[in-house]
Amino acid sequence: MAATLWKTFFSRSHIRVSIPLSPAPSPLMTVPPAEFHSQTAIEAAKKINASLQKQGKTAEDIKFIVIRTHEACIRIIDKQHKPMDNFADRDHCIQYMVATMLVFNRLHATDYTDGSEAATSELVERIRTTTSCKHLPELIPSVAKRPGSSSFSWTALCCAAVSRGSI
């Protein structure tokens, strides 16, 4: 399914970058420290960050993010409109994790702490509050293709819209 989702869309008002992700060799080790259901979206944010850099853009050029994901992610870590008052709020908010990766090209345990550069960043907060999650019913669990593995791997799709005027 991922191969069919890999596209870059152009229109009059914005560019939308869609990044597909295939099962990682070790889903629990891909982007620590991140809540399991957020890992592919964070990986997509890292790829979008690299794509923006190649175009001479930064996270400041992002107008909004849409994360197309599975039901469990939405139920557990979709917290777009909730305040980020502490470490626990931030480490269970997919919008915060994606925004931090887009702004700083990193996600460390220290990024969740009160007073950290990420936690106090106005740009992270703007991107976080303009990032939404959409349920994509086609995303169902599939057993990872690793010898001896019974872990589940999920595919998520992260889209960044960048204003055409800034391109």
C-alpha positions, 0 to 999 in steps of 0.5 A: 500500500505504501508505494501507491501513496508516494506522491508529491501534489502540486496545486495553485495554493499549496504544495503537499508532500506525502511520505509513505512509510514501510515497516521499520526493521525494529519499530520500537527502536526507530525514533526513541523516545517516542510513543509507539503509535507515533513512530511512523509519523515522526519518521515522516516528519524527519523526511519532510524536514529533509525535503524542506531543506532541499527546497531551501525552506524551514518549518516556518514555511509550513501552514498545516500538517495532516497525519493520516493514521490508524484509530489507535493513534487517534484514540491514544495520542491525538491531542491537537487542542489540549494544553501541553502542561507537562512532560506526560502531556508532551510525550503522548501528543503526536502533534507535539512530537511531529512539530518538534521533529519538523522544527529541530530535526530531532526528538530527545527525551529532554524535548519533553521537559518543562522549560526545554527549547522545544516545550517553549518554542512558539513555532512548535506550538503553532505547528502543533495546533495546526496539525490534525489527525485523520483516520485512514481505515485502510491502515490496519495492523500487519505483522512485521516482516522480520524473522521471528517477529510477532510485533505489529507494524503500522503505516502512517502518512504525514503531509505538510502543506507549504504556501506556494508563495514561499516556494 
